[in-house]
Each structure stands twice: as structure tokens, then as C-alpha cells.
Amino acid sequence: MLFASGLALPNAPALALAEYGESAGSAAALLGAVQFGVGAAVSPLVGLLGNDALAMGGVIVAALLLAVVVLVVVVRPWQLAEPIEAEAAAL
């Protein structure tokens, strides 16, 4: 349960909210809603797959693979500008 609320990884939400200074409250609410929404959507899959450790492990591995696909397709980390380069270009 610690992972669902973001308590186990406090740096991840902080990094996600770093770009939204003036609307940090709304961004935090959206982040929390997404975390609980994903937990609510994924938890029935464990029950459908057998409600044991193997089912839970399979769902975790599938979620990890989906997260990597989203990272590569949506975020494209190789195209992100380095913070130092972005500050130098702004000057």
C-alpha cells in the first residue's frame, strides 16, 4: 500500500511536480488521482488471475513493461534537453 500513496517514493512526485510551481496543488491532486485510479484498475486483475503471489508478480511485471513502453513512446528521454543547456540557451 505504501507505493500506491506515493509514500515509498517521495522523490518521484517531487520531480513530477517541479515544473508546475503556480499550479502545484492541482498537479498534486491529479497525480494522486492517477495513482489511486491505476491501483483501482489493476487490483481486480490479480483476482482474475488467481489471487496468489504468481498472479501478483505477473501483474507487476506487466505494469513495469507498460511503464517502459510509455516512457519510450511518450516521454522519449533521449530528446529531453539537459537543464544546463536549456539555461544557457535562455541567456
N, C-alpha and C positions, 0 to 999 in steps of 0.2 A: 504494500500500500504506500510505502514511502515514495516510490518512483512516480505513482500516479499524481501525487500532490506537488511534485517538484521539490520536495524537501531533501531528497537524497542528492540532487544535483543542483545546488544553488547557483552555480556559475552559468549554467545554460540559460535559465530565464534572464539573468542579468545581462548576458551578451545579446539575447534576443531583444531585450527592451532598450538597449543602449542607443539605438538610432531614433527612438521616439520620446524625446525628452518632454515636449509640451503635452503629449497625449499619453503619458506613461500609464495612467490609470486605465484608460480604455484598452491599451495594448496588453496590460497585465490581465484584465478581465477576459479578453479574447484568448490569451494564452492558457489561462486556467480552464476556460470553457472547452477549448480544443483538447486539453489533456484529459478532462473528465469525459468528454464525448468519445474520444478514442478508447478510453478504458471501458466505457459502457458498450461500445460497439464490438469490441474484441472479446470481452469476457464470455459472452454466450458461445463463442467458437470453441472454447475449452470444454464446455459442457457437451457440445455436439460431437466433439472428437473423442470423448470417453471419460473426461473428468479425472484424469490421472496425471502423473508427472510427465509422461511422454507427450500427452496432448498439450500440456502447458509449454513444454520445451519446443514443440513443433510450432505453436502459435508465436512464441518469442522469436524463433529463427525466421519465420515468415515475416514478422513485423520488422525485424532487422534488415532483411533483404529488401523489403518495400521502402524502408527509410534510405537505404543506399541508392536505390533507383531514383527516388525523389531528389536526393542530393545531387546525383549526376545529371538528371534531366532538367530539374527546375533551378537549382542554385548555381550549378556549373562553377565550382570553386576555382578552376583554372582561369576563369575570366574575371575574377574579382580583383580589383585594384588593391595594391598594397597601401596601407594607411599613410606611410611616409611619402609615397609617390603622389597620392591624392592631395596631401597638404602642400607639397612642393608645387604641384600644378596650379593650385588655387592662389599661390602667391605671385 
